[in-house]
Amino acid sequence: IECDIYREKSLGLERENFEITRMEDERQQGLKERVMKLESIRDEFKEKCRGLEIKNEEYRSKETAASSEKKNLELRLAEEQETVAAVRSQLVSLRKKLLDSEAKNKELDIK
């Protein structure tokens, strides 16, 4: 009779142990699946980051080129402004000479 009791207890413990092992295996499988999912998300973010870094580098390159072009245009503008100022100065001088000549001509015509 005692053997039967021990056998039943042993079978009960074995069933309990099997159930606990099965639950632990399921839990570990669930954890593995979550880890794989998180790794997949991490890889996706890494890929997106690489893409953004490439775009960022492209923007920096374009910004550098635009800055260089802006400096060149500012230099050309300064040169053009100097030319315009010189031409205006010459124009003022020529107008003054014209007015002086016209005034002399009037004086000569009056005489």
C-alpha positions in Angstrom: 0.0 0.0 0.0 2.8 2.4 0.9 4.4 1.7 -2.5 1.2 2.6 -4.2 1.0 5.9 -2.2 4.6 6.7 -3.1 4.0 5.7 -6.7 1.0 8.0 -6.9 2.9 10.8 -5.2 5.8 10.2 -7.6 3.5 10.3 -10.6 1.8 13.4 -9.3 5.2 15.1 -8.8 6.3 13.9 -12.3 3.1 15.4 -13.8 3.7 18.6 -11.8 7.3 18.7 -12.9 6.3 18.1 -16.5 3.7 20.9 -16.3 6.2 23.3 -14.8 8.8 22.4 -17.4 6.2 22.9 -20.2 5.2 26.3 -18.8 8.8 27.3 -18.4 9.5 26.2 -22.0 6.5 28.2 -23.2 7.7 31.3 -21.2 11.2 31.0 -22.7 9.8 30.6 -26.2 7.7 33.7 -25.6 10.8 35.5 -24.4 12.8 34.4 -27.5 10.0 35.6 -29.7 9.9 39.0 -28.0 13.7 39.2 -28.2 13.6 38.4 -32.0 10.9 41.0 -32.5 12.8 43.7 -30.6 16.0 42.8 -32.5 14.0 43.2 -35.8 12.7 46.6 -34.6 16.3 47.6 -33.6 17.6 46.5 -37.1 14.8 48.5 -38.7 15.7 51.6 -36.7 19.4 51.1 -37.5 18.6 51.0 -41.2 16.4 54.1 -40.9 19.2 55.9 -39.1 21.7 55.0 -41.8 19.3 56.4 -44.4 18.9 59.6 -42.3 22.7 59.9 -41.9 23.1 59.6 -45.7 20.5 62.3 -46.2 22.0 64.5 -43.6 25.4 64.2 -45.3 23.8 65.1 -48.6 22.2 68.1 -47.0 25.5 69.2 -45.5 27.2 68.8 -48.9 24.4 70.9 -50.5 24.7 73.5 -47.7 28.4 73.8 -48.3 28.0 74.2 -52.0 25.2 76.8 -51.5 27.4 78.6 -49.0 30.3 78.7 -51.5 28.0 79.9 -54.3 26.6 82.6 -52.0 30.1 83.8 -51.3 30.9 83.9 -55.0 27.6 85.8 -55.7 28.3 88.2 -52.9 31.8 88.9 -54.4 30.3 89.4 -57.9 27.7 91.7 -56.4 30.3 93.8 -54.7 32.3 94.0 -58.0 29.1 95.0 -59.9 28.3 97.6 -57.3 31.8 99.1 -57.6 31.4 99.2 -61.4 27.9 100.8 -61.0 29.4 103.4 -58.6 32.3 104.1 -61.0 29.9 104.5 -64.0 27.6 106.8 -61.9 30.6 108.9 -61.0 31.6 109.1 -64.6 28.0 110.0 -65.6 27.9 112.7 -63.0 31.2 114.1 -64.3 30.0 113.9 -67.9 26.7 115.7 -67.0 28.6 118.4 -65.2 30.9 118.8 -68.3 27.8 118.9 -70.5 26.1 121.5 -68.3 29.4 123.5 -68.3 29.7 123.2 -72.1 26.0 124.3 -72.5 26.6 127.2 -70.2 29.7 128.3 -72.2 27.8 127.9 -75.5 25.0 130.1 -74.2 27.6 132.7 -73.2 29.1 132.6 -76.6 25.7 132.8 -78.3 24.8 135.8 -76.2 28.0 137.6 -77.2 
